[in-house]
Amino acid sequence: MHYDVCIVGAGVGGGALALSLAETGKKILLLNRLGSLPREAANWDPEALFVDGKYKADETWTDAQTGETFNPGMWYWLGGNTKVYGSALLRLRPEDFEELQTLDGLSPAWPLAYEDLAPYYDRAEALYHVHGKRGSDPFEPPAPGGFPHGPIEHAPRIAEVARGLQASGVQAFELPMGVKMSEENPGSGPFILRETFEAMGHAAFDGYPDLLHLKCDAEVATVKPAAAFDNVTLVTGADVTRLVTDASGRTVTAVEATVEGEAQTFTADTFALCAGAVNSAALLLRSASEQHPEGLANASGAVGRHFMRHVTSKFYTVASGTPNPTQFQKTLAVNDFYFGVPGDPEWESTPLGHIHLMGKHAWWQIKQDLAEGTFSDDELRQIAAHSVDWWVQGEDLPLAENRITLGPDGGIQLAYTETNRAAQEKLMDVLEQALRASGFDRFIRVPMPLGVVNHQCGTCRMGEDPATSVVDVTGKAHDLDNLYIADASVFPSSGATNPTLTIVANALRVADHLREACGLA
């Protein structure tokens, strides 16, 4: 069958695009490498997940700078990496769309403004059932209405930490989270997420697939609703290997894929690439042809370049005299230092980034993060029993030399040099100072290794100049007439907030353009 639109990748961008276009009645094809992640007891087995790597992609990439291989944090099931994400859903700030001076260099402007995405952020928050409290983040971007749902209640110990931070002048706020009522408890009754996981006895949420489908991941929020339309065809087990153009090189005519071991070709009028920043770039490079010798959509040479993933650390903060029995602790965030440290002349105008709580870590998970012999097992048990666990992230810069390339065997090579690490350390310094006033006395910082690529973006950057970018402001590839990209690869910069909500909002914006430009209304 020939389709009106073929979408490659059923993750955050692909799901939002498919759902938005499904209601047009046009024939939509959605291709994904794997099907639904199995709902089984192992979803909540920490050893299977965090030791054995169950459900994680069984593939290796190469560090282009050292030649060493590593197993990246990638999940190719329906919903993509959101199957194990922590569901934090924040907007970029208006300043993130403008040129912004960071410690290590200038972060570039986007070819659109916050106001262009604002109505799509509203729609994205509704799709993902975001729970939050508008106004609790004193530095949040403008939004006319409240969140679709109220905030998740803090556990007692986390509420205590929030009060301590506020007493120190830090305006900690309720982290916006995308979660749903359970299938057994639909409607507008009391929110049961924290109580459910407390009763289970462990925090099977952040880093876990969600057996209950309470977490609003891309499969739950958009892919399944899109696939319910009769005019949407979802093909899983489809490993897309190449995009094919006509003789002119201006029009994509087909995608080639291996589906359950068999070669298949799919044709369409319009194609949308939503495979994630790394794999979207890799697919374009693998689609090199006589008309596009350096890779499809790559006349600029920008495909694969400007890779970003955020500067990230785990930050274990320990109050030795106060246990933390919390099971579900991911409800608190701090943005006070997103654009600098007020009152500090050296850092007042230097962006530091965003902080929020992680899922509660067990002692053996902390052990995995540290060099062998750093602490004894007994010490680690004490640390875990008293620790409040933070995820700290800042903006890294879109360096041209940070890039995805293909090795001789066609495998993915990643060259990456981190920027703004000193700003990240300063961000942990100021949080540590604030927490010390609340009885915290031990602090452990763990920078994330190269394989943590869950916030990947930037490899097919959006821009007005075809000489320096891959797609225009509508998401259409400069070099082609019918190829669009609607994942985080188009981000010109990363900001310092989780990218998911911005991917959704931008995909919805691209969908609106397709309705008009391609007659899909």
DOTIRO-609140 format. One record per residue (C-alpha): residue in three letters; residue number from 1; x negated, y, z. Coordinates in steps of 0.2 Angstrom, whole numbers. Layout:
// residues N
- resn;resi;east;north;up
- ALA;NUM;X;Y;Z
...
END
This chain:
// residues 521
- resn;resi;east;north;up
- MET;1;0;0;0
- HIS;2;-6;18;-4
- TYR;3;-4;30;11
- ASP;4;-1;48;12
- VAL;5;-14;50;26
- CYS;6;-27;37;32
- ILE;7;-34;41;50
- VAL;8;-50;32;55
- GLY;9;-51;30;73
- ALA;10;-37;27;86
- GLY;11;-44;37;100
- VAL;12;-41;54;107
- GLY;13;-41;64;91
- GLY;14;-34;50;80
- GLY;15;-20;46;92
- ALA;16;-14;65;93
- LEU;17;-16;67;74
- ALA;18;-5;51;71
- LEU;19;8;55;83
- SER;20;10;73;77
- LEU;21;11;68;59
- ALA;22;22;52;62
- GLU;23;38;63;64
- THR;24;36;69;46
- GLY;25;41;52;39
- LYS;26;26;51;28
- LYS;27;16;35;27
- ILE;28;2;35;40
- LEU;29;-12;22;41
- LEU;30;-21;21;58
- LEU;31;-37;11;58
- ASN;32;-46;5;73
- ARG;33;-61;-6;77
- LEU;34;-52;-16;91
- GLY;35;-35;-19;97
- SER;36;-28;-16;114
- LEU;37;-39;-19;129
- PRO;38;-32;-34;138
- ARG;39;-22;-31;153
- GLU;40;-29;-44;165
- ALA;41;-36;-46;183
- ALA;42;-53;-42;176
- ASN;43;-48;-24;173
- TRP;44;-50;-21;192
- ASP;45;-65;-32;194
- PRO;46;-80;-20;198
- GLU;47;-93;-33;196
- ALA;48;-86;-38;179
- LEU;49;-85;-20;173
- PHE;50;-101;-12;181
- VAL;51;-113;-26;182
- ASP;52;-108;-37;167
- GLY;53;-102;-23;156
- LYS;54;-85;-32;152
- TYR;55;-75;-23;138
- LYS;56;-90;-11;134
- ALA;57;-97;-11;116
- ASP;58;-110;-25;113
- GLU;59;-121;-14;103
- THR;60;-138;-6;104
- TRP;61;-144;11;99
- THR;62;-162;17;97
- ASP;63;-169;32;106
- ALA;64;-178;40;91
- GLN;65;-191;49;102
- THR;66;-197;33;111
- GLY;67;-192;19;100
- GLU;68;-183;10;115
- THR;69;-166;3;113
- PHE;70;-151;5;125
- ASN;71;-133;0;127
- PRO;72;-123;15;126
- GLY;73;-107;18;135
- MET;74;-95;15;121
- TRP;75;-77;7;121
- TYR;76;-69;4;104
- TRP;77;-52;-2;110
- LEU;78;-36;7;106
- GLY;79;-38;23;115
- GLY;80;-57;23;114
- ASN;81;-68;29;129
- THR;82;-52;35;137
- LYS;83;-48;17;142
- VAL;84;-61;20;156
- TYR;85;-61;38;158
- GLY;86;-57;47;174
- SER;87;-42;57;167
- ALA;88;-49;74;171
- LEU;89;-40;86;159
- LEU;90;-46;104;159
- ARG;91;-46;118;146
- LEU;92;-61;127;139
- ARG;93;-62;145;145
- PRO;94;-60;159;133
- GLU;95;-78;164;135
- ASP;96;-83;146;129
- PHE;97;-77;151;112
- GLU;98;-88;166;111
- GLU;99;-107;167;111
- LEU;100;-113;164;128
- GLN;101;-131;166;135
- THR;102;-136;151;145
- LEU;103;-152;148;154
- ASP;104;-161;139;140
- GLY;105;-153;148;125
- LEU;106;-138;155;116
- SER;107;-123;145;115
- PRO;108;-114;149;98
- ALA;109;-97;155;95
- TRP;110;-83;145;88
- PRO;111;-74;151;72
- LEU;112;-58;152;82
- ALA;113;-53;159;99
- TYR;114;-45;153;114
- GLU;115;-29;161;109
- ASP;116;-29;150;93
- LEU;117;-29;134;104
- ALA;118;-19;140;119
- PRO;119;-1;134;112
- TYR;120;-9;117;107
- TYR;121;-17;116;125
- ASP;122;1;117;131
- ARG;123;7;103;120
- ALA;124;-8;93;125
- GLU;125;-5;94;143
- ALA;126;13;89;140
- LEU;127;8;74;130
- TYR;128;-5;68;143
- HIS;129;7;71;158
- VAL;130;-6;83;166
- HIS;131;-4;85;185
- GLY;132;-11;101;192
- LYS;133;-7;118;201
- ARG;134;-8;133;190
- GLY;135;-18;147;199
- SER;136;-27;136;211
- ASP;137;-43;138;200
- PRO;138;-47;156;202
- PHE;139;-57;155;186
- GLU;140;-44;146;175
- PRO;141;-40;152;157
- PRO;142;-24;161;154
- ALA;143;-9;150;153
- PRO;144;9;157;154
- GLY;145;18;142;162
- GLY;146;14;129;175
- PHE;147;7;112;173
- PRO;148;20;99;167
- HIS;149;18;90;184
- GLY;150;13;95;201
- PRO;151;-4;91;208
- ILE;152;-10;75;215
- GLU;153;-10;76;234
- HIS;154;-28;75;242
- ALA;155;-32;61;254
- PRO;156;-35;67;272
- ARG;157;-54;67;271
- ILE;158;-54;76;254
- ALA;159;-42;89;260
- GLU;160;-54;92;275
- VAL;161;-68;94;263
- ALA;162;-58;107;253
- ARG;163;-54;117;268
- GLY;164;-73;117;273
- LEU;165;-78;123;256
- GLN;166;-65;137;256
- ALA;167;-71;142;273
- SER;168;-88;144;265
- GLY;169;-81;155;252
- VAL;170;-80;141;238
- GLN;171;-62;141;230
- ALA;172;-61;122;227
- PHE;173;-45;118;218
- GLU;174;-34;103;213
- LEU;175;-42;94;198
- PRO;176;-29;93;183
- MET;177;-27;75;180
- GLY;178;-17;65;166
- VAL;179;-7;52;174
- LYS;180;10;44;172
- MET;181;23;36;183
- SER;182;22;17;183
- GLU;183;33;8;171
- GLU;184;42;1;186
- ASN;185;45;19;193
- PRO;186;50;30;178
- GLY;187;57;47;180
- SER;188;54;62;192
- GLY;189;53;53;209
- PRO;190;39;54;221
- PHE;191;22;53;213
- ILE;192;14;36;218
- LEU;193;-3;35;210
- ARG;194;-14;38;226
- GLU;195;-2;27;237
- THR;196;-3;13;224
- PHE;197;-22;12;224
- GLU;198;-23;15;242
- ALA;199;-12;-1;244
- MET;200;-23;-10;232
- GLY;201;-38;-7;243
- HIS;202;-50;0;230
- ALA;203;-50;15;218
- ALA;204;-47;6;201
- PHE;205;-46;21;191
- ASP;206;-61;31;187
- GLY;207;-72;20;176
- TYR;208;-59;6;176
- PRO;209;-46;1;163
- ASP;210;-29;4;171
- LEU;211;-19;-12;172
- LEU;212;-4;-2;177
- HIS;213;-5;10;163
- LEU;214;-3;24;176
- LYS;215;-18;33;168
- CYS;216;-13;43;153
- ASP;217;-27;37;141
- ALA;218;-26;40;122
- GLU;219;-17;23;119
- VAL;220;-4;26;132
- ALA;221;-1;45;128
- THR;222;-2;45;109
- VAL;223;-7;29;100
- LYS;224;7;18;106
- PRO;225;20;31;103
- ALA;226;14;34;86
- ALA;227;14;16;81
- ALA;228;32;15;86
- PHE;229;37;25;71
- ASP;230;42;14;56
- ASN;231;31;25;44
- VAL;232;15;22;54
- THR;233;4;7;51
- LEU;234;-8;2;64
- VAL;235;-22;-9;58
- THR;236;-34;-16;72
- GLY;237;-50;-26;70
- ALA;238;-54;-14;56
- ASP;239;-73;-10;56
- VAL;240;-73;5;43
- THR;241;-90;4;34
- ARG;242;-89;17;20
- LEU;243;-79;31;13
- VAL;244;-78;31;-6
- THR;245;-75;46;-18
- ASP;246;-70;48;-36
- ALA;247;-83;52;-50
- SER;248;-83;71;-46
- GLY;249;-87;68;-28
- ARG;250;-74;80;-22
- THR;251;-60;68;-18
- VAL;252;-61;54;-6
- THR;253;-51;40;-14
- ALA;254;-53;25;-2
- VAL;255;-60;18;14
- GLU;256;-69;1;14
- ALA;257;-67;-9;30
- THR;258;-70;-27;37
- VAL;259;-54;-32;44
- GLU;260;-55;-48;55
- GLY;261;-70;-53;44
- GLU;262;-63;-49;27
- ALA;263;-67;-35;16
- GLN;264;-52;-23;13
- THR;265;-50;-7;4
- PHE;266;-37;6;9
- THR;267;-32;21;-2
- ALA;268;-23;37;3
- ASP;269;-20;55;-3
- THR;270;-28;63;13
- PHE;271;-41;56;25
- ALA;272;-45;61;43
- LEU;273;-60;55;52
- CYS;274;-58;53;71
- ALA;275;-71;40;76
- GLY;276;-80;50;89
- ALA;277;-95;62;87
- VAL;278;-108;48;85
- ASN;279;-98;36;74
- SER;280;-90;49;63
- ALA;281;-107;56;59
- ALA;282;-114;39;56
- LEU;283;-100;34;44
- LEU;284;-103;50;34
- LEU;285;-121;45;32
- ARG;286;-117;27;28
- SER;287;-106;34;14
- ALA;288;-120;42;4
- SER;289;-118;40;-15
- GLU;290;-125;47;-31
- GLN;291;-114;63;-29
- HIS;292;-119;64;-10
- PRO;293;-136;57;-9
- GLU;294;-139;63;9
- GLY;295;-122;57;15
- LEU;296;-104;62;13
- ALA;297;-99;80;17
- ASN;298;-118;84;20
- ALA;299;-123;97;8
- SER;300;-128;108;23
- GLY;301;-139;94;30
- ALA;302;-129;97;47
- VAL;303;-121;80;48
- GLY;304;-127;71;63
- ARG;305;-136;87;70
- HIS;306;-132;98;85
- PHE;307;-127;82;96
- MET;308;-122;87;113
- ARG;309;-116;76;128
- HIS;310;-116;88;143
- VAL;311;-130;89;156
- THR;312;-123;78;169
- SER;313;-127;71;187
- LYS;314;-120;61;200
- PHE;315;-121;70;217
- TYR;316;-119;59;233
- THR;317;-116;71;247
- VAL;318;-116;63;265
- ALA;319;-109;69;281
- SER;320;-117;56;293
- GLY;321;-105;60;307
- THR;322;-89;59;297
- PRO;323;-83;43;288
- ASN;324;-75;44;271
- PRO;325;-62;30;270
- THR;326;-54;37;255
- GLN;327;-50;25;241
- PHE;328;-43;38;228
- GLN;329;-54;53;230
- LYS;330;-54;61;212
- THR;331;-43;76;216
- LEU;332;-54;91;220
- ALA;333;-65;102;208
- VAL;334;-75;118;209
- ASN;335;-77;131;195
- ASP;336;-84;146;206
- PHE;337;-101;145;198
- TYR;338;-95;141;180
- PHE;339;-102;157;173
- GLY;340;-115;161;187
- VAL;341;-118;163;206
- PRO;342;-109;179;212
- GLY;343;-121;190;222
- ASP;344;-137;181;217
- PRO;345;-147;193;206
- GLU;346;-156;179;198
- TRP;347;-141;168;194
- GLU;348;-126;180;193
- SER;349;-125;180;174
- THR;350;-132;162;171
- PRO;351;-118;149;168
- LEU;352;-121;134;179
- GLY;353;-105;123;175
- HIS;354;-91;113;183
- ILE;355;-90;100;197
- HIS;356;-77;88;202
- LEU;357;-75;72;212
- MET;358;-78;55;205
- GLY;359;-70;39;210
- LYS;360;-76;32;226
- HIS;361;-93;23;224
- ALA;362;-97;7;233
- TRP;363;-114;4;241
- TRP;364;-120;-7;227
- GLN;365;-114;5;214
- ILE;366;-125;19;222
- LYS;367;-139;6;223
- GLN;368;-138;4;204
- ASP;369;-141;22;202
- LEU;370;-157;23;212
- ALA;371;-175;16;209
- GLU;372;-178;-1;217
- GLY;373;-182;1;236
- THR;374;-176;19;238
- PHE;375;-164;13;252
- SER;376;-161;-3;261
- ASP;377;-144;-12;258
- ASP;378;-139;-7;276
- GLU;379;-144;11;273
- LEU;380;-134;11;257
- ARG;381;-119;4;266
- GLN;382;-120;18;278
- ILE;383;-122;31;264
- ALA;384;-107;24;255
- ALA;385;-96;24;270
- HIS;386;-99;43;273
- SER;387;-102;49;256
- VAL;388;-91;61;246
- ASP;389;-96;58;227
- TRP;390;-96;72;215
- TRP;391;-99;73;196
- VAL;392;-108;88;191
- GLN;393;-109;94;173
- GLY;394;-115;109;163
- GLU;395;-117;115;145
- ASP;396;-131;108;134
- LEU;397;-136;118;118
- PRO;398;-132;112;101
- LEU;399;-150;110;95
- ALA;400;-152;105;77
- GLU;401;-166;92;81
- ASN;402;-153;83;93
- ARG;403;-146;72;80
- ILE;404;-139;55;75
- THR;405;-148;46;61
- LEU;406;-148;29;54
- GLY;407;-162;17;56
- PRO;408;-169;5;42
- ASP;409;-156;-8;47
- GLY;410;-142;5;47
- GLY;411;-141;6;66
- ILE;412;-139;22;76
- GLN;413;-154;32;81
- LEU;414;-151;46;93
- ALA;415;-164;60;96
- TYR;416;-160;70;111
- THR;417;-169;83;122
- GLU;418;-159;90;137
- THR;419;-157;108;140
- ASN;420;-151;118;155
- ARG;421;-157;105;168
- ALA;422;-163;119;179
- ALA;423;-146;127;179
- GLN;424;-138;110;184
- GLU;425;-150;109;199
- LYS;426;-146;126;204
- LEU;427;-127;121;203
- MET;428;-131;107;215
- ASP;429;-141;118;226
- VAL;430;-126;130;229
- LEU;431;-114;116;232
- GLU;432;-126;108;244
- GLN;433;-127;125;254
- ALA;434;-108;126;255
- LEU;435;-106;108;261
- ARG;436;-120;109;274
- ALA;437;-108;121;284
- SER;438;-95;107;285
- GLY;439;-107;94;292
- PHE;440;-115;86;277
- ASP;441;-133;82;280
- ARG;442;-139;70;266
- PHE;443;-139;73;247
- ILE;444;-144;62;233
- ARG;445;-145;68;215
- VAL;446;-144;56;200
- PRO;447;-147;63;183
- MET;448;-137;53;170
- PRO;449;-148;43;157
- LEU;450;-146;44;138
- GLY;451;-134;30;137
- VAL;452;-120;40;146
- VAL;453;-112;48;130
- ASN;454;-94;49;135
- HIS;455;-94;68;132
- GLN;456;-102;67;115
- CYS;457;-99;81;103
- GLY;458;-106;93;89
- THR;459;-112;82;75
- CYS;460;-100;88;61
- ARG;461;-99;106;67
- MET;462;-85;118;63
- GLY;463;-90;134;54
- GLU;464;-86;147;41
- ASP;465;-103;145;32
- PRO;466;-104;129;22
- ALA;467;-123;131;22
- THR;468;-124;128;41
- SER;469;-108;118;45
- VAL;470;-98;103;40
- VAL;471;-80;107;41
- ASP;472;-71;124;40
- VAL;473;-59;131;53
- THR;474;-45;119;48
- GLY;475;-56;104;50
- LYS;476;-58;101;31
- ALA;477;-75;96;25
- HIS;478;-83;110;15
- ASP;479;-89;98;2
- LEU;480;-72;88;-1
- ASP;481;-54;93;-5
- ASN;482;-45;80;6
- LEU;483;-57;74;20
- TYR;484;-53;81;38
- ILE;485;-62;78;54
- ALA;486;-52;80;70
- ASP;487;-63;73;85
- ALA;488;-76;81;96
- SER;489;-89;81;82
- VAL;490;-82;97;76
- PHE;491;-86;107;92
- PRO;492;-99;121;89
- SER;493;-103;121;108
- SER;494;-98;110;122
- GLY;495;-94;122;136
- ALA;496;-95;113;153
- THR;497;-77;105;155
- ASN;498;-72;88;150
- PRO;499;-69;88;131
- THR;500;-53;77;130
- LEU;501;-40;90;131
- THR;502;-49;101;119
- ILE;503;-50;86;106
- VAL;504;-31;84;108
- ALA;505;-27;102;106
- ASN;506;-38;104;91
- ALA;507;-31;88;83
- LEU;508;-13;95;85
- ARG;509;-19;111;77
- VAL;510;-26;101;62
- ALA;511;-10;91;61
- ASP;512;0;107;59
- HIS;513;-12;113;45
- LEU;514;-10;96;36
- ARG;515;9;98;36
- GLU;516;8;114;27
- ALA;517;-8;112;16
- CYS;518;-4;94;11
- GLY;519;15;95;9
- LEU;520;17;84;24
- ALA;521;31;94;33
END
